[in-house]
Amino acid sequence: MNEVKMPRLGVTMKTGTVSSWIVEEGEYIEKGDYLFELETEKSTVEIEAMTSGVLRKVIVPEGEEVPVNTVIAIIADEDEVIDFTPYFETIPSDVAEVQSAATVEAVVEKPEVTLVVSGGKVAPKARQLAKQLGVALEVVIGTGKDGLITEKDVQNAVSQNSFIKVKETISLNNVKKSMSENMLNSWRNIPQFTQIVSVNMEHVLKTKKELEGVSINDLIVKTVANVVQKNLIVNSSLEDNNIVVYEDINISVAVNSEHGLVVPVIKNADKKLITEISKEIKGLSEKAQNNQLTLDEFAHGTITVSNLGSLGIETGTPIINIPQSTIIFAGSIQK
């Protein structure tokens, strides 16, 4: 048999989430075929099987976050006798609790049982939601198969016992969790102040017309890169009471996608032509929308540009992208 472990995709990665199993339990998979989708703080990546065989047991279900190197599944021969019990003793207790019944089924061929609370079956995500909302599962009536308590049942219980009706509860994915944590850490740990200056954009608009396919945002990124060359102190971070000034000018570009706010990096932007920057930003934005950005495309940013002008936002208070010292915010053009 072969153990499938949660891979480490970067030196800073500590945990990962199986967003979906591409191969179902009991199916045969060839080495090199995609086995599951891994969701990190930055993106979702398809992970290949390192060996051929039958996916005998899924140990970590979809949506569960576990440390790197945790055994998440077993690939083996179809008729190989395996005791899966030890694997559920080493994974986090909440995952093991939900999966323990599946282990019993594999060993002694008993029907699968979901986590039981006061005689009722509870879906894992419903249990997590009930904990977040402070709902006692003992009083929730399950409407799922065989009385299974679902997320919708928990939401209905909240609505029935509250003066405020809840339309839906949206769980944060890893990208949005990371965004939330980083913004909170930045606001708490970095003294933030905002300075605003108005700029005549007449020449910028003229230049945009002359350069086919180039956007206002592309021009702002290139302009910031050029100006930073003459003011490198803003291209820095504070480390152990030392200001570290970077020679490379790598501009993090804030991109909002349906998965959350991400900041891929245009490396050495000062050395690139505006057309090169434009092409690169388009490519990174498309990858962000498809949740396909790699860890390297997030790495080594030294200063951030956030442009909300296209949304009609005139001005705002941006939050610094840790561990950088400066973020440039651009609002809409006004006559």
Disulfide bonds with the S-S distance in Angstrom:
none
